[in-house]
Amino acid sequence: MTITTIGLDADDTLWHNETIFRLTHARFVDLLADHGDETLIEARLADVERRNLQLYGYGVKGFTLSMIETAMELTGGNAPPEVVREILAAGREMLAHPVETLPGVDDALAALSEKYRLVLITKGDLMDQERKVAASGLGELFSAVEIVSEKTVDTYAHLFARHGTGAAEAVMAGNSMKSDVLPALGAGAFAVHIPYAITWAHELADAPEGHPRYGALEAINQLPGWIEQKEALLK
């Protein structure tokens, strides 16, 4: 057995994302300051986001709709037009925000692409994710780009069979324990957690300590070496 395919998450693994959301959160709290303190507003927004995930999915557009809904709830259905306009403006700015790749990403992916098939596996809005892939300059390094509504065991089993030689000979790397690590392990792949400075609460989960196919790294530039070590053990 050998490793043939590397799956990579996008947001907060290859480029900054959650920091942009955090800045918009702060802007939203300021907008609704007359209707509650930061803790209340953030808690209500989190509840609305969680409730809407099944309807809107992940990404800026769903987040923008959830901000508008939260504003309506906090104002008793009387959110001022200027607040709604400001929320919509914030959403547009997020969608137009420049893509800034994380340190070490370019070199790590260039090295990995010389030996393995790279597959980008990400959640989020289709148009926005396609924009970010194009703007990142990394697109040509990937054999395939898959933008999915959710990352499940079946998702990884299907994609690694479709774009590789099956999950058993694949590695998934990303910043989310819930989405990038646990379901990939469940599908039979190797999985590597590469944390980002901020993690959305919805993506938190306990690490599978002791799992023989699990790895935890500090940065993506360590990924090629980790994979080489695993391959040596497989021979």
MDAnalysis code that builds the backbone (N, CA, C; Angstrom):
import MDAnalysis as mda
import numpy as np

u = mda.Universe.empty(705, n_residues=235, atom_resindex=np.repeat(np.arange(235), 3), trajectory=True)
u.add_TopologyAttr("name", ["N", "CA", "C"] * 235)
u.add_TopologyAttr("resid", np.arange(1, 236))
u.add_TopologyAttr("resname", ["MET", "THR", "ILE", "THR", "THR", "ILE", "GLY", "LEU", "ASP", "ALA", "ASP", "ASP", "THR", "LEU", "TRP", "HIS", "ASN", "GLU", "THR", "ILE", "PHE", "ARG", "LEU", "THR", "HIS", "ALA", "ARG", "PHE", "VAL", "ASP", "LEU", "LEU", "ALA", "ASP", "HIS", "GLY", "ASP", "GLU", "THR", "LEU", "ILE", "GLU", "ALA", "ARG", "LEU", "ALA", "ASP", "VAL", "GLU", "ARG", "ARG", "ASN", "LEU", "GLN", "LEU", "TYR", "GLY", "TYR", "GLY", "VAL", "LYS", "GLY", "PHE", "THR", "LEU", "SER", "MET", "ILE", "GLU", "THR", "ALA", "MET", "GLU", "LEU", "THR", "GLY", "GLY", "ASN", "ALA", "PRO", "PRO", "GLU", "VAL", "VAL", "ARG", "GLU", "ILE", "LEU", "ALA", "ALA", "GLY", "ARG", "GLU", "MET", "LEU", "ALA", "HIS", "PRO", "VAL", "GLU", "THR", "LEU", "PRO", "GLY", "VAL", "ASP", "ASP", "ALA", "LEU", "ALA", "ALA", "LEU", "SER", "GLU", "LYS", "TYR", "ARG", "LEU", "VAL", "LEU", "ILE", "THR", "LYS", "GLY", "ASP", "LEU", "MET", "ASP", "GLN", "GLU", "ARG", "LYS", "VAL", "ALA", "ALA", "SER", "GLY", "LEU", "GLY", "GLU", "LEU", "PHE", "SER", "ALA", "VAL", "GLU", "ILE", "VAL", "SER", "GLU", "LYS", "THR", "VAL", "ASP", "THR", "TYR", "ALA", "HIS", "LEU", "PHE", "ALA", "ARG", "HIS", "GLY", "THR", "GLY", "ALA", "ALA", "GLU", "ALA", "VAL", "MET", "ALA", "GLY", "ASN", "SER", "MET", "LYS", "SER", "ASP", "VAL", "LEU", "PRO", "ALA", "LEU", "GLY", "ALA", "GLY", "ALA", "PHE", "ALA", "VAL", "HIS", "ILE", "PRO", "TYR", "ALA", "ILE", "THR", "TRP", "ALA", "HIS", "GLU", "LEU", "ALA", "ASP", "ALA", "PRO", "GLU", "GLY", "HIS", "PRO", "ARG", "TYR", "GLY", "ALA", "LEU", "GLU", "ALA", "ILE", "ASN", "GLN", "LEU", "PRO", "GLY", "TRP", "ILE", "GLU", "GLN", "LYS", "GLU", "ALA", "LEU", "LEU", "LYS"])
u.atoms.positions = np.array([
    [0.836, -1.201, 0.000],
    [0.000, 0.000, 0.000],
    [0.868, 1.248, 0.000],
    [0.414, 2.250, -0.719],
    [1.118, 3.529, -0.744],
    [0.090, 4.652, -0.711],
    [0.550, 5.872, -0.515],
    [-0.328, 7.040, -0.535],
    [-0.287, 7.639, -1.931],
    [-1.451, 7.824, -2.526],
    [-1.520, 8.348, -3.895],
    [-2.201, 9.705, -3.995],
    [-3.070, 10.000, -3.019],
    [-3.942, 11.170, -3.147],
    [-3.941, 11.994, -1.866],
    [-3.855, 13.308, -2.012],
    [-3.908, 14.225, -0.867],
    [-5.107, 15.142, -1.013],
    [-6.027, 15.071, -0.055],
    [-7.147, 15.998, -0.020],
    [-6.807, 17.176, 0.873],
    [-7.165, 18.347, 0.443],
    [-6.859, 19.559, 1.208],
    [-8.100, 20.426, 1.353],
    [-8.338, 20.876, 2.576],
    [-9.373, 21.864, 2.832],
    [-8.889, 23.205, 2.288],
    [-9.791, 24.157, 2.136],
    [-9.426, 25.464, 1.585],
    [-9.387, 26.551, 2.655],
    [-10.575, 26.978, 3.136],
    [-10.652, 28.086, 4.082],
    [-9.929, 27.771, 5.387],
    [-9.009, 28.646, 5.759],
    [-8.240, 28.553, 7.005],
    [-7.260, 27.394, 7.013],
    [-7.115, 26.734, 5.867],
    [-6.050, 25.747, 5.678],
    [-5.073, 26.251, 4.629],
    [-5.627, 26.769, 3.529],
    [-4.787, 27.328, 2.471],
    [-4.756, 28.848, 2.494],
    [-5.860, 29.452, 2.918],
    [-5.913, 30.924, 2.970],
    [-6.771, 31.378, 4.154],
    [-6.587, 32.647, 4.520],
    [-7.332, 33.219, 5.649],
    [-8.821, 33.306, 5.317],
    [-9.645, 32.994, 6.305],
    [-11.085, 33.094, 6.115],
    [-11.789, 33.519, 7.397],
    [-11.576, 32.790, 8.486],
    [-12.316, 33.061, 9.710],
    [-12.016, 34.442, 10.266],
    [-10.807, 34.946, 10.062],
    [-10.496, 36.300, 10.536],
    [-11.388, 37.334, 9.849],
    [-11.726, 37.105, 8.575],
    [-12.608, 38.014, 7.851],
    [-14.012, 37.966, 8.460],
    [-14.465, 36.755, 8.793],
    [-15.769, 36.607, 9.434],
    [-15.780, 37.295, 10.794],
    [-14.687, 37.187, 11.533],
    [-14.622, 37.803, 12.864],
    [-14.728, 39.323, 12.769],
    [-14.081, 39.899, 11.781],
    [-14.171, 41.351, 11.600],
    [-15.617, 41.770, 11.303],
    [-16.316, 40.979, 10.525],
    [-17.711, 41.288, 10.210],
    [-18.599, 41.072, 11.428],
    [-18.283, 40.074, 12.235],
    [-19.007, 39.884, 13.492],
    [-18.929, 41.155, 14.343],
    [-17.725, 41.708, 14.465],
    [-17.539, 42.920, 15.273],
    [-18.338, 44.081, 14.694],
    [-18.360, 44.184, 13.397],
    [-19.122, 45.243, 12.720],
    [-20.623, 45.072, 12.981],
    [-21.079, 43.821, 12.971],
    [-22.489, 43.519, 13.215],
    [-22.883, 43.871, 14.649],
    [-22.022, 43.538, 15.591],
    [-22.289, 43.852, 17.000],
    [-22.427, 45.363, 17.185],
    [-21.563, 46.126, 16.531],
    [-21.648, 47.584, 16.626],
    [-22.970, 48.104, 16.058],
    [-23.406, 47.498, 14.955],
    [-24.656, 47.926, 14.323],
    [-25.862, 47.725, 15.233],
    [-25.834, 46.637, 16.023],
    [-26.989, 46.284, 16.858],
    [-26.749, 46.630, 18.331],
    [-25.785, 47.496, 18.599],
    [-25.403, 47.794, 19.982],
    [-26.563, 48.324, 20.818],
    [-27.530, 48.965, 20.185],
    [-28.685, 49.509, 20.931],
    [-29.686, 48.422, 21.325],
    [-29.451, 47.184, 20.870],
    [-30.427, 46.111, 21.107],
    [-29.843, 44.933, 21.885],
    [-28.671, 45.127, 22.469],
    [-28.082, 44.077, 23.285],
    [-26.584, 44.222, 23.365],
    [-25.986, 43.537, 24.338],
    [-24.532, 43.584, 24.449],
    [-23.909, 42.534, 23.517],
    [-22.586, 42.528, 23.458],
    [-21.871, 41.650, 22.527],
    [-22.210, 40.175, 22.753],
    [-22.265, 39.768, 24.024],
    [-22.540, 38.360, 24.318],
    [-23.909, 37.942, 23.807],
    [-24.902, 38.769, 24.047],
    [-26.256, 38.458, 23.593],
    [-26.338, 38.403, 22.073],
    [-25.767, 39.401, 21.411],
    [-25.850, 39.476, 19.953],
    [-25.125, 38.294, 19.310],
    [-23.938, 37.987, 19.808],
    [-23.169, 36.868, 19.249],
    [-23.891, 35.540, 19.470],
    [-24.479, 35.370, 20.642],
    [-25.195, 34.128, 20.935],
    [-26.408, 33.970, 20.033],
    [-27.140, 35.067, 19.821],
    [-28.319, 34.997, 18.966],
    [-27.917, 34.703, 17.516],
    [-26.850, 35.357, 17.054],
    [-26.378, 35.115, 15.692],
    [-25.929, 33.661, 15.532],
    [-25.241, 33.121, 16.512],
    [-24.798, 31.726, 16.443],
    [-25.978, 30.774, 16.365],
    [-27.015, 31.055, 17.124],
    [-28.218, 30.218, 17.096],
    [-28.879, 30.258, 15.718],
    [-28.974, 31.458, 15.173],
    [-29.609, 31.607, 13.860],
    [-28.778, 30.915, 12.776],
    [-27.472, 31.082, 12.828],
    [-26.596, 30.411, 11.857],
    [-26.770, 28.902, 11.919],
    [-26.763, 28.375, 13.127],
    [-26.896, 26.926, 13.315],
    [-28.230, 26.433, 12.752],
    [-29.262, 27.206, 12.996],
    [-30.593, 26.846, 12.520],
    [-30.680, 26.884, 10.994],
    [-29.902, 27.764, 10.389],
    [-30.011, 27.968, 8.945],
    [-29.041, 27.138, 8.110],
    [-28.130, 26.437, 8.739],
    [-27.137, 25.687, 7.970],
    [-27.776, 24.709, 6.995],
    [-28.842, 24.050, 7.432],
    [-29.498, 23.079, 6.556],
    [-30.183, 23.747, 5.366],
    [-30.501, 25.033, 5.505],
    [-31.175, 25.762, 4.430],
    [-30.201, 26.491, 3.510],
    [-29.247, 27.194, 4.117],
    [-28.354, 28.048, 3.337],
    [-26.991, 27.436, 3.095],
    [-26.619, 26.427, 3.868],
    [-25.281, 25.875, 3.749],
    [-24.237, 26.806, 4.358],
    [-22.988, 26.584, 3.967],
    [-21.869, 27.357, 4.508],
    [-21.483, 28.477, 3.549],
    [-20.899, 29.531, 4.072],
    [-20.396, 30.589, 3.219],
    [-20.950, 31.953, 3.551],
    [-20.467, 32.950, 2.823],
    [-20.779, 34.350, 3.087],
    [-22.255, 34.664, 2.864],
    [-22.847, 34.122, 1.815],
    [-24.240, 34.457, 1.513],
    [-25.175, 33.981, 2.622],
    [-24.968, 32.746, 3.080],
    [-25.782, 32.244, 4.179],
    [-25.554, 33.035, 5.450],
    [-24.309, 33.421, 5.689],
    [-23.967, 34.227, 6.862],
    [-24.658, 35.583, 6.809],
    [-24.687, 36.192, 5.625],
    [-25.333, 37.494, 5.456],
    [-26.830, 37.400, 5.732],
    [-27.463, 36.377, 5.206],
    [-28.886, 36.173, 5.469],
    [-29.147, 35.944, 6.962],
    [-28.250, 35.218, 7.611],
    [-28.405, 34.978, 9.049],
    [-28.231, 36.262, 9.848],
    [-27.335, 37.151, 9.413],
    [-27.192, 38.441, 10.092],
    [-28.473, 39.263, 9.962],
    [-29.058, 39.268, 8.767],
    [-30.299, 40.016, 8.581],
    [-31.407, 39.438, 9.452],
    [-31.525, 38.126, 9.488],
    [-32.553, 37.487, 10.313],
    [-32.343, 37.792, 11.793],
    [-31.096, 37.755, 12.228],
    [-30.785, 38.067, 13.628],
    [-31.145, 39.509, 13.951],
    [-30.827, 40.410, 13.037],
    [-31.170, 41.825, 13.243],
    [-32.680, 41.991, 13.375],
    [-33.429, 41.288, 12.568],
    [-34.888, 41.352, 12.652],
    [-35.387, 40.842, 13.997],
    [-34.812, 39.749, 14.473],
    [-35.226, 39.186, 15.757],
    [-34.909, 40.135, 16.908],
    [-33.720, 40.721, 16.869],
    [-33.296, 41.589, 17.967],
    [-34.060, 42.911, 17.997],
    [-34.598, 43.319, 16.855],
    [-35.326, 44.595, 16.790],
    [-36.836, 44.387, 16.747],
    [-37.262, 43.161, 16.999],
    [-38.697, 42.892, 16.965],
    [-39.299, 43.052, 15.586],
    [-38.519, 42.770, 14.561],
    [-38.992, 42.885, 13.184],
    [-38.910, 44.283, 12.621],
    [-38.253, 45.190, 13.342],
    [-38.190, 46.594, 12.907],
    [-36.758, 47.078, 12.697],
    [-35.942, 46.241, 12.096],
    [-34.565, 46.655, 11.823],
    [-34.566, 47.848, 10.878],
    [-33.888, 48.935, 11.214],
    [-33.864, 50.120, 10.349],
    [-33.267, 49.784, 8.975],
    [-33.759, 50.395, 7.916],
    [-33.231, 50.125, 6.566],
    [-31.719, 50.313, 6.473],
    [-31.195, 51.304, 7.209],
    [-29.747, 51.529, 7.127],
    [-28.950, 50.371, 7.719],
    [-29.528, 49.676, 8.708],
    [-28.857, 48.504, 9.283],
    [-28.822, 47.376, 8.263],
    [-29.946, 47.148, 7.597],
    [-30.001, 46.104, 6.573],
    [-29.034, 46.438, 5.435],
    [-28.995, 47.695, 5.023],
    [-28.069, 48.094, 3.957],
    [-26.634, 47.854, 4.379],
    [-26.305, 48.160, 5.630],
    [-24.946, 47.961, 6.120],
    [-24.580, 46.475, 6.173],
    [-25.519, 45.638, 6.550],
    [-25.265, 44.193, 6.574],
    [-25.011, 43.677, 5.159],
    [-25.826, 44.107, 4.211],
    [-25.637, 43.695, 2.825],
    [-24.293, 44.187, 2.284],
    [-23.911, 45.411, 2.666],
    [-22.612, 45.945, 2.238],
    [-21.472, 45.119, 2.812],
    [-21.619, 44.715, 4.076],
    [-20.590, 43.886, 4.707],
    [-20.454, 42.560, 3.980],
    [-21.580, 41.966, 3.597],
    [-21.535, 40.709, 2.857],
    [-20.844, 40.859, 1.521],
    [-21.144, 41.930, 0.803],
    [-20.495, 42.166, -0.491],
    [-18.995, 42.354, -0.322],
    [-18.593, 43.057, 0.727],
    [-17.166, 43.272, 0.968],
    [-16.456, 41.969, 1.273],
    [-17.122, 41.085, 2.006],
    [-16.524, 39.779, 2.295],
    [-16.321, 38.978, 1.006],
    [-17.303, 39.038, 0.121],
    [-17.226, 38.295, -1.138],
    [-16.145, 38.850, -2.063],
    [-15.784, 40.112, -1.869],
    [-14.765, 40.735, -2.713],
    [-13.406, 40.810, -2.034],
    [-13.311, 40.264, -0.830],
    [-12.066, 40.389, -0.064],
    [-10.921, 39.659, -0.767],
    [-9.735, 40.252, -0.803],
    [-8.588, 39.592, -1.434],
    [-8.255, 38.267, -0.748],
    [-7.757, 37.326, -1.531],
    [-7.371, 36.025, -1.001],
    [-5.908, 36.083, -0.565],
    [-5.672, 35.781, 0.690],
    [-4.310, 35.805, 1.233],
    [-3.938, 34.399, 1.699],
    [-3.041, 33.749, 0.970],
    [-2.644, 32.397, 1.342],
    [-1.828, 32.406, 2.626],
    [-1.916, 31.312, 3.353],
    [-1.200, 31.186, 4.622],
    [0.273, 30.879, 4.386],
    [1.134, 31.206, 5.345],
    [2.571, 30.948, 5.186],
    [2.863, 29.479, 4.902],
    [3.728, 29.246, 3.931],
    [4.167, 27.895, 3.628],
    [3.282, 27.121, 2.674],
    [2.112, 27.650, 2.340],
    [1.167, 26.907, 1.496],
    [1.726, 26.671, 0.099],
    [2.236, 27.711, -0.528],
    [2.711, 27.587, -1.909],
    [3.789, 26.515, -2.043],
    [4.785, 26.551, -1.177],
    [5.878, 25.588, -1.262],
    [5.409, 24.176, -0.925],
    [4.551, 24.050, 0.087],
    [4.070, 22.728, 0.490],
    [3.282, 22.076, -0.638],
    [2.370, 22.830, -1.257],
    [1.562, 22.265, -2.328],
    [2.391, 21.964, -3.569],
    [3.362, 22.826, -3.864],
    [4.231, 22.559, -5.013],
    [4.993, 21.254, -4.815],
    [5.491, 21.037, -3.604],
    [6.229, 19.796, -3.318],
    [5.314, 18.585, -3.379],
    [4.128, 18.690, -2.802],
    [3.201, 17.565, -2.797],
    [2.714, 17.223, -4.198],
    [2.510, 18.238, -5.031],
    [1.954, 18.001, -6.373],
    [2.922, 17.253, -7.280],
    [4.208, 17.244, -6.927],
    [5.190, 16.526, -7.732],
    [5.075, 15.018, -7.571],
    [4.461, 14.579, -6.465],
    [4.427, 13.144, -6.165],
    [3.015, 12.596, -6.017],
    [2.064, 13.446, -5.640],
    [0.723, 12.966, -5.332],
    [-0.338, 13.705, -6.145],
    [-1.501, 13.096, -6.224],
    [-2.664, 13.733, -6.821],
    [-3.313, 14.602, -5.745],
    [-3.457, 15.902, -6.001],
    [-4.038, 16.822, -5.029],
    [-5.499, 17.093, -5.378],
    [-6.351, 17.008, -4.360],
    [-7.779, 17.267, -4.543],
    [-8.208, 18.289, -3.497],
    [-8.750, 19.401, -3.940],
    [-9.277, 20.418, -3.023],
    [-10.706, 20.037, -2.658],
    [-10.963, 19.885, -1.366],
    [-12.291, 19.489, -0.891],
    [-12.747, 20.546, 0.111],
    [-13.725, 21.344, -0.275],
    [-14.114, 22.467, 0.563],
    [-15.629, 22.636, 0.608],
    [-16.105, 23.207, 1.683],
    [-17.507, 23.599, 1.802],
    [-17.624, 25.087, 1.460],
    [-18.868, 25.536, 1.296],
    [-19.070, 26.961, 1.068],
    [-19.865, 27.232, -0.186],
    [-20.039, 28.508, -0.472],
    [-20.781, 28.941, -1.652],
    [-19.971, 28.663, -2.916],
    [-20.617, 28.074, -3.904],
    [-19.930, 27.650, -5.126],
    [-19.165, 28.784, -5.795],
    [-19.849, 29.907, -6.075],
    [-19.206, 30.993, -6.800],
    [-18.070, 31.615, -5.997],
    [-18.273, 31.763, -4.690],
    [-17.245, 32.376, -3.857],
    [-16.021, 31.479, -3.764],
    [-16.225, 30.177, -3.593],
    [-15.083, 29.275, -3.503],
    [-14.332, 29.193, -4.825],
    [-15.059, 29.183, -5.919],
    [-14.394, 29.182, -7.226],
    [-13.572, 30.445, -7.407],
    [-14.117, 31.578, -6.958],
    [-13.377, 32.848, -7.032],
    [-12.085, 32.775, -6.235],
    [-12.169, 32.217, -5.026],
    [-10.987, 32.167, -4.172],
    [-9.928, 31.211, -4.721],
    [-10.363, 30.095, -5.266],
    [-9.403, 29.170, -5.884],
    [-8.663, 29.870, -7.017],
    [-9.407, 30.575, -7.871],
    [-8.779, 31.280, -8.993],
    [-7.840, 32.378, -8.505],
    [-8.289, 33.139, -7.509],
    [-7.480, 34.258, -7.012],
    [-6.246, 33.789, -6.253],
    [-6.289, 32.588, -5.698],
    [-5.158, 32.091, -4.912],
    [-3.949, 31.748, -5.763],
    [-4.180, 31.463, -7.062],
    [-3.087, 31.044, -7.930],
    [-2.674, 29.598, -7.730],
    [-3.439, 28.851, -6.939],
    [-3.095, 27.464, -6.621],
    [-3.870, 26.458, -7.473],
    [-4.841, 26.931, -8.233],
    [-5.748, 26.034, -8.916],
    [-5.072, 24.995, -9.794],
    [-4.006, 25.385, -10.496],
    [-3.359, 24.469, -11.437],
    [-2.654, 23.312, -10.742],
    [-2.452, 23.401, -9.439],
    [-1.794, 22.325, -8.705],
    [-2.752, 21.184, -8.363],
    [-4.057, 21.428, -8.499],
    [-5.047, 20.426, -8.115],
    [-5.549, 19.640, -9.321],
    [-5.654, 18.332, -9.125],
    [-6.243, 17.478, -10.157],
    [-7.747, 17.651, -10.198],
    [-8.332, 18.027, -9.059],
    [-9.780, 18.220, -8.992],
    [-10.107, 19.188, -7.873],
    [-11.204, 19.913, -8.048],
    [-11.727, 20.807, -7.015],
    [-13.167, 20.393, -6.748],
    [-13.460, 20.040, -5.504],
    [-14.803, 19.600, -5.125],
    [-15.357, 20.549, -4.064],
    [-16.438, 21.230, -4.383],
    [-17.113, 22.132, -3.452],
    [-18.391, 21.431, -3.013],
    [-18.437, 21.022, -1.758],
    [-19.511, 20.153, -1.273],
    [-20.365, 20.875, -0.232],
    [-21.584, 20.391, -0.045],
    [-22.481, 20.993, 0.942],
    [-22.116, 20.583, 2.360],
    [-21.539, 19.390, 2.515],
    [-21.140, 18.893, 3.835],
    [-20.039, 17.871, 3.650],
    [-19.183, 17.723, 4.652],
    [-18.109, 16.737, 4.608],
    [-18.469, 15.584, 5.539],
    [-18.778, 14.452, 4.946],
    [-19.183, 13.279, 5.705],
    [-18.291, 12.106, 5.342],
    [-18.475, 10.997, 6.044],
    [-17.747, 9.772, 5.718],
    [-18.000, 9.398, 4.263],
    [-19.254, 9.447, 3.839],
    [-19.596, 9.100, 2.463],
    [-18.964, 10.060, 1.460],
    [-18.888, 11.343, 1.833],
    [-18.251, 12.330, 0.949],
    [-16.820, 11.934, 0.641],
    [-16.057, 11.625, 1.689],
    [-14.652, 11.278, 1.491],
    [-14.491, 9.942, 0.785],
    [-15.303, 8.967, 1.131],
    [-15.221, 7.668, 0.463],
    [-15.463, 7.822, -1.032],
    [-16.461, 8.608, -1.384],
    [-16.812, 8.819, -2.791],
    [-15.723, 9.601, -3.526],
    [-15.259, 10.702, -2.938],
    [-14.303, 11.553, -3.642],
    [-12.938, 10.906, -3.785],
    [-12.492, 10.184, -2.777],
    [-11.181, 9.538, -2.894],
    [-11.229, 8.336, -3.830],
    [-12.403, 7.738, -3.998],
    [-12.556, 6.686, -5.000],
    [-12.632, 7.296, -6.403],
    [-13.289, 8.441, -6.499],
    [-13.471, 9.091, -7.793],
    [-12.190, 9.710, -8.324],
    [-11.423, 10.313, -7.431],
    [-10.232, 11.054, -7.862],
    [-8.917, 10.384, -7.477],
    [-8.987, 9.205, -6.893],
    [-7.761, 8.543, -6.478],
    [-7.890, 7.036, -6.523],
    [-7.240, 6.388, -5.603],
    [-7.256, 4.921, -5.545],
    [-7.968, 4.444, -4.285],
    [-8.836, 5.286, -3.762],
    [-9.604, 4.922, -2.584],
    [-9.102, 5.606, -1.331],
    [-9.962, 5.653, -0.318],
    [-9.638, 6.366, 0.918],
    [-8.443, 5.773, 1.645],
    [-8.243, 4.474, 1.555],
    [-7.147, 3.826, 2.285],
    [-5.783, 4.347, 1.845],
    [-5.706, 4.859, 0.621],
    [-4.438, 5.369, 0.100],
    [-4.478, 6.889, -0.059],
    [-5.283, 7.536, 0.800],
    [-5.430, 8.992, 0.719],
    [-5.181, 9.642, 2.079],
    [-4.815, 10.924, 2.035],
    [-4.642, 11.752, 3.231],
    [-5.535, 12.974, 3.079],
    [-6.273, 13.310, 4.146],
    [-7.035, 14.562, 4.166],
    [-6.413, 15.482, 5.195],
    [-6.156, 16.730, 4.819],
    [-5.545, 17.696, 5.729],
    [-6.396, 18.946, 5.805],
    [-6.612, 19.441, 7.026],
    [-7.399, 20.656, 7.179],
    [-7.424, 21.141, 8.609],
    [-8.054, 22.291, 8.810],
    [-8.052, 22.920, 10.131],
    [-9.235, 22.511, 11.000],
    [-10.220, 21.827, 10.427],
    [-11.419, 21.469, 11.183],
    [-11.389, 20.017, 11.628],
    [-11.412, 19.814, 12.941],
    [-11.468, 18.458, 13.465],
    [-12.783, 17.789, 13.056],
    [-13.851, 18.557, 13.093],
    [-15.183, 18.013, 12.816],
    [-15.374, 17.652, 11.346],
    [-14.871, 18.481, 10.450],
    [-15.140, 18.287, 9.024],
    [-14.001, 17.648, 8.244],
    [-12.757, 17.952, 8.618],
    [-11.614, 17.485, 7.836],
    [-10.961, 16.224, 8.384],
    [-11.084, 16.008, 9.683],
    [-10.374, 14.888, 10.309],
    [-11.281, 13.696, 10.584],
    [-12.290, 13.877, 11.404],
    [-13.087, 12.736, 11.870],
    [-13.798, 11.978, 10.742],
    [-14.499, 12.652, 9.821],
    [-15.144, 11.883, 8.754],
    [-14.153, 11.246, 7.789],
    [-12.999, 11.876, 7.575],
    [-11.985, 11.272, 6.700],
    [-11.455, 9.983, 7.320],
    [-11.199, 10.010, 8.628],
    [-10.780, 8.789, 9.321],
    [-11.875, 7.730, 9.231],
    [-13.114, 8.167, 9.367],
    [-14.231, 7.241, 9.279],
    [-14.322, 6.561, 7.925],
    [-13.853, 7.247, 6.883],
    [-13.857, 6.675, 5.540],
    [-12.667, 5.765, 5.292],
    [-11.714, 5.751, 6.245],
    [-10.546, 4.897, 6.104],
    [-9.298, 5.597, 5.621],
    [-9.348, 6.928, 5.491],
    [-8.185, 7.690, 5.045],
    [-7.287, 8.055, 6.224],
    [-6.101, 8.545, 5.911],
    [-5.291, 9.236, 6.902],
    [-5.863, 10.645, 7.040],
    [-5.698, 11.268, 8.196],
    [-6.210, 12.626, 8.381],
    [-5.252, 13.424, 9.246],
    [-4.985, 14.659, 8.822],
    [-4.039, 15.530, 9.511],
    [-4.731, 16.829, 9.900],
    [-4.626, 17.176, 11.178],
    [-5.190, 18.431, 11.661],
    [-4.107, 19.495, 11.668],
    [-4.372, 20.599, 10.961],
    [-3.463, 21.747, 10.928],
    [-4.260, 22.943, 11.431],
    [-4.140, 23.300, 12.701],
    [-5.032, 24.304, 13.293],
    [-4.807, 25.707, 12.741],
    [-5.890, 26.466, 12.748],
    [-5.847, 27.887, 12.422],
    [-5.996, 28.655, 13.731],
    [-5.612, 29.925, 13.725],
    [-5.635, 30.716, 14.966],
    [-7.029, 30.802, 15.571],
    [-8.060, 30.812, 14.717],
    [-9.449, 30.908, 15.172],
    [-10.231, 29.776, 14.535],
    [-11.065, 29.119, 15.319],
    [-11.914, 28.050, 14.782],
    [-13.365, 28.361, 15.092],
    [-14.208, 28.318, 14.079],
    [-15.635, 28.510, 14.261],
    [-16.158, 27.433, 15.198],
    [-16.999, 27.828, 16.136],
    [-17.486, 26.892, 17.153],
    [-18.149, 25.664, 16.534],
    [-18.798, 25.847, 15.391],
    [-19.487, 24.731, 14.736],
    [-18.510, 23.651, 14.276],
    [-17.233, 23.992, 14.128],
    [-16.254, 23.044, 13.609],
    [-15.403, 22.396, 14.714],
    [-15.713, 22.651, 15.955],
    [-14.941, 22.086, 17.059],
    [-15.364, 20.647, 17.352],
    [-14.390, 19.817, 17.686],
    [-14.644, 18.432, 18.087],
    [-13.390, 17.915, 18.775],
    [-13.532, 16.853, 19.535],
    [-12.391, 16.261, 20.232],
    [-11.474, 15.538, 19.251],
    [-10.179, 15.630, 19.501],
    [-9.192, 14.955, 18.655],
    [-9.227, 13.446, 18.893],
    [-9.042, 12.663, 17.838],
    [-9.039, 11.206, 17.970],
    [-7.675, 10.691, 18.420],
    [-7.259, 11.071, 19.610],
    [-5.928, 10.728, 20.108],
    [-5.717, 9.219, 20.062],
    [-4.542, 8.826, 19.578],
    [-4.206, 7.410, 19.536],
    [-4.615, 6.701, 18.260],
    [-5.384, 7.372, 17.409],
    [-5.786, 6.741, 16.147],
    [-4.551, 6.585, 15.256],
    [-4.307, 5.400, 14.716],
    [-3.071, 5.165, 13.950],
    [-2.973, 5.960, 12.652],
    [-4.087, 6.486, 12.158],
    [-4.055, 7.225, 10.899],
    [-4.219, 8.737, 11.115],
    [-4.150, 9.171, 12.348],
    [-4.333, 10.588, 12.667],
    [-3.002, 11.269, 12.937],
    [-2.873, 12.498, 12.452],
    [-1.692, 13.292, 12.737],
    [-2.074, 14.725, 13.079],
    [-1.254, 15.370, 13.891],
    [-1.475, 16.767, 14.266],
    [-0.197, 17.544, 13.989],
    [-0.292, 18.572, 13.163],
    [0.867, 19.375, 12.796],
    [0.639, 20.829, 13.196],
    [1.712, 21.581, 13.292],
    [1.607, 22.987, 13.639],
    [1.405, 23.864, 12.413],
    [1.899, 23.425, 11.266],
    [1.811, 24.236, 10.053],
    [1.836, 23.338, 8.829],
    [1.337, 23.857, 7.721],
    [1.216, 23.044, 6.517],
    [2.559, 22.678, 5.909],
    [3.606, 23.452, 6.201],
    [4.919, 23.103, 5.638],
    [5.472, 21.801, 6.215],
    [4.843, 21.288, 7.288],
    [5.253, 20.014, 7.861],
    [4.558, 18.827, 7.199],
    [3.564, 19.106, 6.369],
    [2.766, 18.027, 5.800],
    [3.548, 17.101, 4.863],
    [4.367, 17.609, 3.935],
    [5.119, 16.681, 3.078],
    [5.992, 15.710, 3.866],
    [6.656, 16.185, 4.905],
    [7.493, 15.307, 5.718],
    [6.682, 14.264, 6.466],
    [5.514, 14.674, 6.976],
    [4.646, 13.728, 7.709],
    [4.183, 12.609, 6.786],
    [3.818, 12.965, 5.563],
    [3.356, 11.964, 4.610],
    [4.493, 11.017, 4.231],
    [5.682, 11.546, 4.045],
    [6.830, 10.691, 3.729],
    [7.091, 9.686, 4.846],
    [6.973, 10.120, 6.080],
    [7.163, 9.215, 7.215],
    [6.112, 8.107, 7.214],
    [4.863, 8.469, 6.946],
    [3.791, 7.473, 6.902],
    [4.043, 6.472, 5.767],
    [4.481, 6.974, 4.627],
    [4.747, 6.072, 3.504],
    [5.872, 5.088, 3.825],
    [6.866, 5.564, 4.537],
    [7.980, 4.681, 4.908],
    [7.490, 3.541, 5.798],
    [6.534, 3.839, 6.670],
    [5.994, 2.812, 7.552],
    [5.105, 1.818, 6.825],
    [4.537, 2.249, 5.695],
    [3.640, 1.384, 4.929],
    [4.394, 0.369, 4.081],
    [5.662, 0.642, 3.832],
    [6.452, -0.234, 2.940],
    [6.951, -1.476, 3.695],
])
